[in-house]
Amino acid sequence: MYTDSNGFLLVDKVVKYESLIEGLGTVFQELGVPFDGSLGVRAKSEHRKDRRAYQDIFSDKQRDIIEREFAEEIEMHGYTF
């Protein structure tokens, strides 16, 4: 949870996974923490074997569940399915 009961962010910045390195670089620079632009690992590279776009993988029912359960996050971050 990173929002209060009214939906307002409780954190200064949200770093999206799809721009993780860039976002971490910005945060670390603001904090004065050295960062060489690498996490030194490939976090998910070995776990996801199916490389199709998620839109092609989920069924309509699964999409509906995701859209319902994560409606606030989807709206807050400007995502679309």
CORZI-V203342 format. One line per field, one symbol per residue. psi: psi as a letter, one per 30 degrees, with the letter a starting at -180 (. if undefined). A space follows every 50 residues. Layout:
BEGIN
psi: ???
END
This chain:
BEGIN
psi: kglafggkkglekkkkefheeeeeeeeeeefgkkkggkfgliegffejej glkfffekleeeeeeeeefgeeeeeeggll.
END
